[in-house]
Amino acid sequence: MNIEILGTGCAKCVKTKEAVEKALQEVGMEEDVVKVEDYETILSYISLIQSILN
């Protein structure tokens, strides 16, 4: 499984990535956690989510 954290590099995004990694470690899972900071990629996810929800 690939887990992507979307954000532009703010402190909340960094903490979120750390919390996800810690939670995975606590339950014994080794998954890829990737920080996505590219603005266009983030926007493409937002567009995708909006189309799913509508």
TIMIDO-307668 format. One record per atom (N, C-alpha, C, O): atom name; y, z negated, x negated; chain; residue number from 1. Coordinates in pm, whole numbers, plus 50000, padded with zeros to 5 digits. Layout:
<pts>
PT   atom       v       w       u   mol   seq
PT     CA       Y       Z       X     A   NUM
...
</pts>
This chain:
<pts>
PT   atom       v       w       u   mol   seq
PT      N   49883   50000   49915     A     1
PT     CA   50000   50000   50000     A     1
PT      C   50123   50000   49911     A     1
PT      O   50126   49936   49806     A     1
PT      N   50223   50072   49954     A     2
PT     CA   50350   50078   49882     A     2
PT      C   50458   50016   49970     A     2
PT      O   50481   50062   50081     A     2
PT      N   50523   49913   49922     A     3
PT     CA   50628   49844   49997     A     3
PT      C   50761   49880   49933     A     3
PT      O   50781   49863   49813     A     3
PT      N   50852   49931   50016     A     4
PT     CA   50983   49971   49966     A     4
PT      C   51092   49882   50025     A     4
PT      O   51100   49863   50146     A     4
PT      N   51174   49827   49937     A     5
PT     CA   51288   49746   49977     A     5
PT      C   51411   49835   49968     A     5
PT      O   51444   49885   49860     A     5
PT      N   51478   49856   50080     A     6
PT     CA   51595   49943   50083     A     6
PT      C   51721   49861   50061     A     6
PT      O   51741   49759   50127     A     6
PT      N   51805   49904   49969     A     7
PT     CA   51931   49835   49944     A     7
PT      C   52001   49893   49824     A     7
PT      O   51941   49959   49740     A     7
PT      N   52129   49866   49817     A     8
PT     CA   52211   49924   49711     A     8
PT      C   52224   49835   49588     A     8
PT      O   52303   49865   49498     A     8
PT      N   52148   49727   49584     A     9
PT     CA   52151   49642   49466     A     9
PT      C   52223   49510   49483     A     9
PT      O   52251   49441   49385     A     9
PT      N   52253   49474   49607     A    10
PT     CA   52322   49347   49631     A    10
PT      C   52227   49230   49609     A    10
PT      O   52106   49248   49595     A    10
PT      N   52282   49111   49606     A    11
PT     CA   52202   48991   49582     A    11
PT      C   52095   48971   49689     A    11
PT      O   51985   48926   49658     A    11
PT      N   52126   49003   49814     A    12
PT     CA   52028   48988   49922     A    12
PT      C   51908   49080   49901     A    12
PT      O   51794   49040   49926     A    12
PT      N   51934   49201   49855     A    13
PT     CA   51824   49295   49831     A    13
PT      C   51734   49245   49718     A    13
PT      O   51612   49254   49727     A    13
PT      N   51795   49194   49614     A    14
PT     CA   51719   49141   49501     A    14
PT      C   51634   49023   49546     A    14
PT      O   51517   49013   49510     A    14
PT      N   51693   48932   49625     A    15
PT     CA   51619   48816   49676     A    15
PT      C   51505   48859   49768     A    15
PT      O   51397   48800   49766     A    15
PT      N   51530   48961   49848     A    16
PT     CA   51426   49010   49939     A    16
PT      C   51307   49062   49860     A    16
PT      O   51192   49032   49893     A    16
PT      N   51334   49140   49757     A    17
PT     CA   51226   49194   49673     A    17
PT      C   51147   49080   49609     A    17
PT      O   51024   49082   49606     A    17
PT      N   51218   48981   49557     A    18
PT     CA   51152   48866   49494     A    18
PT      C   51067   48789   49595     A    18
PT      O   50957   48745   49562     A    18
PT      N   51119   48772   49717     A    19
PT     CA   51046   48699   49820     A    19
PT      C   50919   48773   49862     A    19
PT      O   50815   48711   49884     A    19
PT      N   50929   48904   49873     A    20
PT     CA   50812   48984   49909     A    20
PT      C   50706   48975   49799     A    20
PT      O   50588   48957   49828     A    20
PT      N   50748   48986   49674     A    21
PT     CA   50655   48976   49562     A    21
PT      C   50588   48839   49559     A    21
PT      O   50468   48829   49533     A    21
PT      N   50665   48734   49584     A    22
PT     CA   50611   48598   49584     A    22
PT      C   50510   48580   49697     A    22
PT      O   50403   48523   49677     A    22
PT      N   50544   48630   49817     A    23
PT     CA   50454   48619   49931     A    23
PT      C   50323   48692   49906     A    23
PT      O   50215   48642   49938     A    23
PT      N   50332   48810   49848     A    24
PT     CA   50211   48886   49816     A    24
PT      C   50124   48810   49716     A    24
PT      O   50002   48806   49729     A    24
PT      N   50188   48752   49617     A    25
PT     CA   50116   48677   49515     A    25
PT      C   50047   48555   49577     A    25
PT      O   49933   48524   49542     A    25
PT      N   50114   48488   49669     A    26
PT     CA   50059   48368   49732     A    26
PT      C   49934   48397   49814     A    26
PT      O   49845   48313   49824     A    26
PT      N   49927   48518   49872     A    27
PT     CA   49809   48553   49951     A    27
PT      C   49708   48634   49871     A    27
PT      O   49607   48681   49924     A    27
PT      N   49736   48651   49743     A    28
PT     CA   49642   48718   49654     A    28
PT      C   49639   48869   49663     A    28
PT      O   49539   48932   49629     A    28
PT      N   49748   48928   49708     A    29
PT     CA   49756   49074   49718     A    29
PT      C   49839   49129   49602     A    29
PT      O   49941   49072   49564     A    29
PT      N   49792   49239   49548     A    30
PT     CA   49866   49308   49442     A    30
PT      C   49907   49445   49493     A    30
PT      O   49831   49542   49484     A    30
PT      N   50026   49452   49547     A    31
PT     CA   50078   49577   49602     A    31
PT      C   50201   49620   49524     A    31
PT      O   50268   49539   49459     A    31
PT      N   50231   49749   49530     A    32
PT     CA   50351   49801   49464     A    32
PT      C   50473   49768   49550     A    32
PT      O   50478   49804   49668     A    32
PT      N   50571   49701   49490     A    33
PT     CA   50697   49672   49557     A    33
PT      C   50806   49747   49481     A    33
PT      O   50831   49722   49363     A    33
PT      N   50869   49841   49551     A    34
PT     CA   50967   49929   49488     A    34
PT      C   51103   49908   49552     A    34
PT      O   51114   49899   49675     A    34
PT      N   51206   49900   49471     A    35
PT     CA   51343   49887   49520     A    35
PT      C   51403   50026   49530     A    35
PT      O   51416   50095   49429     A    35
PT      N   51441   50068   49651     A    36
PT     CA   51501   50199   49674     A    36
PT      C   51652   50179   49682     A    36
PT      O   51702   50115   49775     A    36
PT      N   51724   50235   49586     A    37
PT     CA   51869   50219   49581     A    37
PT      C   51945   50349   49604     A    37
PT      O   52068   50348   49616     A    37
PT      N   51874   50461   49610     A    38
PT     CA   51938   50590   49630     A    38
PT      C   51991   50600   49773     A    38
PT      O   51914   50591   49869     A    38
PT      N   52120   50617   49786     A    39
PT     CA   52187   50615   49916     A    39
PT      C   52131   50720   50011     A    39
PT      O   52110   50692   50129     A    39
PT      N   52106   50841   49963     A    40
PT     CA   52054   50948   50049     A    40
PT      C   51913   50915   50099     A    40
PT      O   51879   50946   50213     A    40
PT      N   51833   50855   50015     A    41
PT     CA   51698   50816   50056     A    41
PT      C   51705   50708   50163     A    41
PT      O   51631   50712   50261     A    41
PT      N   51793   50611   50144     A    42
PT     CA   51811   50505   50243     A    42
PT      C   51855   50565   50376     A    42
PT      O   51803   50527   50481     A    42
PT      N   51949   50657   50373     A    43
PT     CA   51996   50721   50496     A    43
PT      C   51884   50798   50565     A    43
PT      O   51878   50802   50688     A    43
PT      N   51796   50859   50488     A    44
PT     CA   51686   50934   50549     A    44
PT      C   51591   50839   50624     A    44
PT      O   51538   50875   50729     A    44
PT      N   51571   50719   50570     A    45
PT     CA   51489   50620   50639     A    45
PT      C   51557   50575   50768     A    45
PT      O   51491   50562   50871     A    45
PT      N   51686   50553   50764     A    46
PT     CA   51760   50510   50882     A    46
PT      C   51751   50617   50991     A    46
PT      O   51729   50584   51107     A    46
PT      N   51766   50742   50954     A    47
PT     CA   51756   50851   51050     A    47
PT      C   51617   50858   51111     A    47
PT      O   51602   50881   51231     A    47
PT      N   51514   50837   51029     A    48
PT     CA   51377   50838   51077     A    48
PT      C   51354   50725   51175     A    48
PT      O   51293   50745   51281     A    48
PT      N   51399   50607   51142     A    49
PT     CA   51380   50490   51230     A    49
PT      C   51451   50510   51363     A    49
PT      O   51396   50478   51468     A    49
PT      N   51573   50564   51359     A    50
PT     CA   51648   50587   51482     A    50
PT      C   51576   50687   51573     A    50
PT      O   51574   50671   51695     A    50
PT      N   51517   50789   51513     A    51
PT     CA   51447   50888   51595     A    51
PT      C   51320   50831   51656     A    51
PT      O   51281   50871   51766     A    51
PT      N   51256   50736   51587     A    52
PT     CA   51136   50672   51641     A    52
PT      C   51173   50580   51757     A    52
PT      O   51101   50575   51858     A    52
PT      N   51283   50508   51745     A    53
PT     CA   51322   50410   51845     A    53
PT      C   51379   50473   51971     A    53
PT      O   51378   50412   52077     A    53
PT      N   51429   50596   51960     A    54
PT     CA   51490   50662   52078     A    54
PT      C   51388   50736   52159     A    54
PT      O   51422   50796   52260     A    54
</pts>
